[in-house]
Amino acid sequence: MGVFNKVNIKDQYLAGRNTIANTSFSTLADNTCLNAIENGDDKVYLVTSASLYEGKTTVSINLALQIAKRGRKVLLIDANLRNPTIGDIFNLKGLPGFTQVICNGKLMTDLIVSEEKYNFDIMPSGKIDHEPFEVMTSPKLVENLELAKKLYDFVILDSPAVNIHMDSLHLCPVVDQIIFVILANYTEKNKVNIAKQRILNVEGKILGMVLNREKYSFLHNGK
């Protein structure tokens, strides 16, 4: 594992003292953990959305944080190679990560950084020195996700928007469940329906949908 990383997450990405937000993310974590109990091999969760700027990264980080608070071992992976932000948020920008593991033969365990303050591990996107298509379609992707499942109770992947890039659609069939983020009073219903159908067309399994920035945000069953 990498060295411990001491950092304060930028305020806008944490629920902080917002009681409603904390309760919502806590409920999301409870539902995700319940799914894992009911389906014992479901450990890899992809967070995506229909469009840009719907809060996928915020949901990914707070979900990892809340699950870690429950004593589970969590790995957060920045799989958004189009606009990687987790490296910036956790002061990991420029470090090798996800791309180097999949395409350059680096060992996952060598590039994971342990976030001591928040008690979960992180794999940044790494240097984007390969096309996203090459990363997302590599056989090494499945191999490394299987390794992560052996090392962690939960693996959470932050990813691009489904209607903007194909990257998430390549990931959908190889993860266990998908959490779909919808920004309240912003995302058009037809865009949500298009994105949902695209996920189902590649045999992705939608665990549920998170309504973000609503007074009460929660996980709706995605079926």
Buried (B, 14 or more C-beta within 10 A) or exposed (E): EBEEBEBEBEEEBBBEEEEEBBBBBBBBBBBBBEBBEEEEEBBBBBBBBBBBEBBBBBBBBBBBBBBBBBEBBBBBBBBBBBBBBBBBBBBBBEBBBBBBBBBEEBEBEEBBBBBEEBBBBBBBBBBBEBEBEEBBEBEBBEEBBEBBBEBBBBBBBBBBBBBBBBBBBBBBEBBBBBBBBBBBEEBEEEBBEBBBEBBBEBEBBBBBBBBBBBEEBBBBEBE
